[in-house]
Protein backbone atom coordinates (compact mmCIF):
# COMPACT_ATOMS: atom_id res chain seq x y z
CA UNK A 1 0.00 0.00 0.00
CA UNK A 2 1.40 3.40 -1.02
CA UNK A 3 1.82 6.12 1.59
CA UNK A 4 0.18 9.44 0.73
CA UNK A 5 1.97 12.66 1.55
CA UNK A 6 -0.84 14.91 2.71
CA UNK A 7 1.02 18.21 2.32
CA UNK A 8 3.73 17.15 -0.12
CA UNK A 9 7.41 17.89 0.43
CA UNK A 10 8.37 20.79 2.69
CA UNK A 11 11.41 23.02 2.43
CA UNK A 12 14.24 22.02 4.75
CA UNK A 13 17.75 23.22 5.55
CA UNK A 14 19.04 20.81 2.90
CA UNK A 15 17.20 22.93 0.29
CA UNK A 16 18.79 26.25 1.32
CA UNK A 17 21.81 27.68 -0.51
CA UNK A 18 23.27 30.99 0.65
CA UNK A 19 25.58 32.78 -1.75
CA UNK A 20 28.20 35.26 -0.52
CA UNK A 21 30.29 37.17 -3.05
CA UNK A 22 29.20 34.81 -5.84
CA UNK A 23 30.16 31.63 -3.97
CA UNK A 24 27.81 29.18 -2.20
CA UNK A 25 28.77 29.11 1.50
CA UNK A 26 28.97 25.55 2.81
CA UNK A 27 30.14 26.51 6.31
CA UNK A 28 26.96 28.35 7.25
CA UNK A 29 24.65 26.78 9.82
CA UNK A 30 22.00 29.47 10.26
CA UNK A 31 20.53 32.46 8.46
CA UNK A 32 18.02 34.73 10.12
CA UNK A 33 16.34 37.80 8.66
CA UNK A 34 13.12 39.72 9.04
CA UNK A 35 11.27 42.80 7.91
CA UNK A 36 9.00 44.84 10.10
CA UNK A 37 7.05 48.08 9.91
CA UNK A 38 6.11 50.34 12.77
CA UNK A 39 2.33 50.69 13.05
CA UNK A 40 0.52 52.44 15.85
CA UNK A 41 -2.87 53.81 16.68
CA UNK A 42 -3.28 57.56 16.83
CA UNK A 43 -5.55 59.07 19.46
CA UNK A 44 -7.65 62.20 19.57
CA UNK A 45 -10.66 62.96 21.70
CA UNK A 46 -11.67 60.09 23.98
CA UNK A 47 -9.93 56.81 24.69
CA UNK A 48 -10.37 55.11 21.30
CA UNK A 49 -8.03 55.39 18.31
CA UNK A 50 -9.11 57.84 15.64
CA UNK A 51 -6.61 56.73 12.99
CA UNK A 52 -3.54 54.61 12.45
CA UNK A 53 -0.03 55.77 11.58
CA UNK A 54 2.51 53.81 9.57
CA UNK A 55 6.24 54.20 10.04
CA UNK A 56 9.42 53.02 8.39
CA UNK A 57 10.24 49.52 7.27
CA UNK A 58 13.10 48.01 9.27
CA UNK A 59 15.28 45.03 8.36
CA UNK A 60 17.53 42.92 10.54
CA UNK A 61 19.33 39.65 10.28
CA UNK A 62 22.35 37.54 11.12
CA UNK A 63 24.32 34.57 9.89
CA UNK A 64 25.96 31.84 11.91
CA UNK A 65 28.95 30.14 10.35
CA UNK A 66 32.04 28.17 11.21
CA UNK A 67 35.02 30.21 12.48
CA UNK A 68 37.22 29.07 9.57
CA UNK A 69 34.61 30.24 7.04
CA UNK A 70 34.52 33.67 8.74
CA UNK A 71 38.34 33.79 8.70
CA UNK A 72 38.28 33.24 4.91
CA UNK A 73 35.89 36.20 4.55
CA UNK A 74 38.17 38.35 6.71
CA UNK A 75 41.25 37.29 4.71
CA UNK A 76 39.53 38.36 1.46
CA UNK A 77 38.32 41.68 2.93
CA UNK A 78 40.00 45.02 2.17
CA UNK A 79 42.77 45.46 4.76
CA UNK A 80 41.50 42.22 6.38
CA UNK A 81 38.57 44.25 7.76
CA UNK A 82 35.06 42.88 7.04
CA UNK A 83 33.59 46.32 7.87
CA UNK A 84 35.32 47.75 4.77
CA UNK A 85 33.47 45.45 2.36
CA UNK A 86 31.16 47.54 0.17
CA UNK A 87 27.43 46.81 0.57
CA UNK A 88 26.59 43.51 -1.13
CA UNK A 89 23.57 41.34 -1.86
CA UNK A 90 22.99 37.88 -0.39
CA UNK A 91 20.88 35.58 -2.57
CA UNK A 92 19.21 32.74 -0.66
CA UNK A 93 17.95 29.98 -2.93
CA UNK A 94 15.44 27.32 -1.89
CA UNK A 95 15.73 24.49 -4.40
CA UNK A 96 15.69 20.74 -4.70
CA UNK A 97 13.87 17.90 -6.32
CA UNK A 98 10.09 17.85 -5.85
CA UNK A 99 9.84 21.37 -4.35
CA UNK A 100 9.00 24.70 -5.96
CA UNK A 101 12.19 26.78 -6.35
CA UNK A 102 12.18 30.12 -4.58
CA UNK A 103 14.72 32.91 -4.11
CA UNK A 104 15.04 35.65 -1.51
CA UNK A 105 17.62 38.42 -1.84
CA UNK A 106 18.96 40.47 1.06
CA UNK A 107 19.92 43.83 -0.47
CA UNK A 108 22.76 46.20 0.46
CA UNK A 109 24.05 44.03 3.30
CA UNK A 110 26.99 44.87 5.53
CA UNK A 111 28.55 43.05 8.47
CA UNK A 112 28.01 44.77 11.84
CA UNK A 113 30.21 42.83 14.28
CA UNK A 114 33.39 40.80 14.30
CA UNK A 115 33.64 38.80 17.51
CA UNK A 116 34.62 35.42 18.86
CA UNK A 117 33.27 33.13 21.56
CA UNK A 118 34.50 29.68 22.53
CA UNK A 119 34.18 27.45 25.57
CA UNK A 120 36.02 24.46 26.93
CA UNK A 121 34.71 21.28 25.36
CA UNK A 122 33.48 22.92 22.14
CA UNK A 123 33.86 20.55 19.22
CA UNK A 124 33.18 23.28 16.67
CA UNK A 125 33.74 27.03 16.73
CA UNK A 126 30.80 29.08 15.48
CA UNK A 127 30.52 32.81 14.83
CA UNK A 128 27.26 34.79 14.76
CA UNK A 129 27.54 37.91 12.62
CA UNK A 130 24.74 40.51 12.78
CA UNK A 131 23.82 42.10 9.45
CA UNK A 132 22.51 45.52 8.48
CA UNK A 133 20.12 45.00 5.55
CA UNK A 134 18.79 47.63 3.14
CA UNK A 135 15.86 45.58 1.84
CA UNK A 136 14.49 42.07 1.35
CA UNK A 137 13.13 40.78 -1.95
CA UNK A 138 10.94 37.70 -1.98
Secondary structure as UniProt FT lines:
FT   HELIX           13..15
FT   STRAND          16..20
FT   TURN            21..22
FT   STRAND          23..24
FT   STRAND          28..43
FT   STRAND          49..66
FT   HELIX           67..76
FT   HELIX           78..80
FT   HELIX           82..84
FT   STRAND          88..94
FT   TURN            97..98
FT   STRAND          102..111
FT   TURN            120..121
FT   STRAND          126..132
FT   STRAND          135..137
//
